[in-house]
Amino acid sequence: MISALRTPARRITFTIALSALVHAVILWLPYIQLPHAKVELPPLTARLEPLPHPVEQPAAKQKAATILNRSGGHASSKPVSNTMGAMNKTEESAAAQPFPKHVRLTFVVHNGPGGSMTGEIHHRLDIHGGRYTLQSERQAAGLTRLRNSGRVIQTSLGKIGEGGLQPDSFEEEEITKSGKQSLQVTFDRATQQLRFSHGSETPLPADAQDSLSFMYQLSQVPMNAEFFPLPVSDATQLQQYQIEIGAKENIATPMGKVRALHLRKMHADGEAYFGMWRGLQYWWLPLRFSRVDESGNVTEQFVISDIRAADE
């Protein structure tokens, strides 16, 4: 046998034949599939208790909520003209609900309804000694993170009482590889002025909110009318929102289906707006938020994926 393999040509021929034989044997072997390791993820939980039934507000307060402009003037009792379709209205009143002392919310951000995930938003609300700290941090995910590795942090500080949140200051920071950009606005209650970091100022309405605090302040507004006014600042300007009250409905979330009240910024045809859904059994906290462009397309939507709350 060994003498037969002395020449290089014979050794090469033998090697090729042996390789072909091994491959043939492998092809005829039975198929064996290895089991995949299964990783059990902990379930999402919400440490919350159902809220009591809302208390009906007197008729006089219902009427006042419709016509009173809290910035000091009077708003028209008619909605914004040419609104994009009437909303289904709720048949039940929604009374203001007290805040838990500590709230942690996590939202998943999608590129439109059913679109790809583009990031996460984390909200943190802490209340102590009649004051609150509210912070939002947004981080990109997936391909969006590869294109933009930055973060956006919003911070609202102020007092909290029977009327809800009363901001003293609001800051928005955008942190990227090239550096940090920041915008601030101060709610100067003593002089009744709203002072912006870019140097301008404007009269301060008594119930003005910032673009983060207003999402929580909505839980303190009695939902007994068809709409109500709310002045909101985004650290560059002050806008007078008219919030339309819709119907209570079930919405799908990663936590399962939840009952929510639909609110929407009133708008004219061809005007961008937002919609928001408040959790009926979750202290009226925001559960879903949608941005809609001038053509009526939902460009971005973030949906609640986790709720944590405690009163201690």
Number of C-alpha atoms within 10 A of each C-alpha: 5 6 6 9 13 10 9 9 9 11 13 12 11 13 11 10 10 12 10 10 11 10 10 11 9 10 9 8 8 7 8 6 6 6 6 6 6 6 6 6 6 6 8 11 11 14 9 14 10 9 13 8 11 14 12 14 14 9 10 8 12 17 13 13 20 20 18 16 20 18 17 10 9 12 16 10 13 10 17 15 10 11 15 14 7 8 15 12 16 18 10 13 16 22 18 20 20 14 23 15 14 18 18 16 20 21 24 21 27 19 15 18 15 8 12 14 19 20 19 19 21 17 19 17 20 18 19 12 7 10 15 20 18 21 20 19 18 20 18 20 18 11 13 14 14 10 10 13 14 17 17 18 18 21 21 25 20 18 16 18 11 8 11 20 24 24 27 17 20 26 21 22 16 16 15 13 9 7 8 12 11 14 16 19 26 20 26 15 14 6 9 13 15 23 21 21 14 11 8 11 17 12 14 20 21 14 19 22 28 27 18 22 26 19 16 20 21 21 23 20 17 20 26 24 19 18 22 26 22 21 21 20 21 18 22 16 14 20 14 14 15 19 21 23 22 22 16 20 16 15 17 13 17 13 15 9 11 17 17 23 23 24 23 20 19 24 21 14 14 13 14 17 17 18 19 21 25 24 22 23 16 22 21 25 23 22 27 23 21 22 17 17 15 13 10 14 13 18 14 19 24 25 24 23 21 19 20 15 21 13 10 8
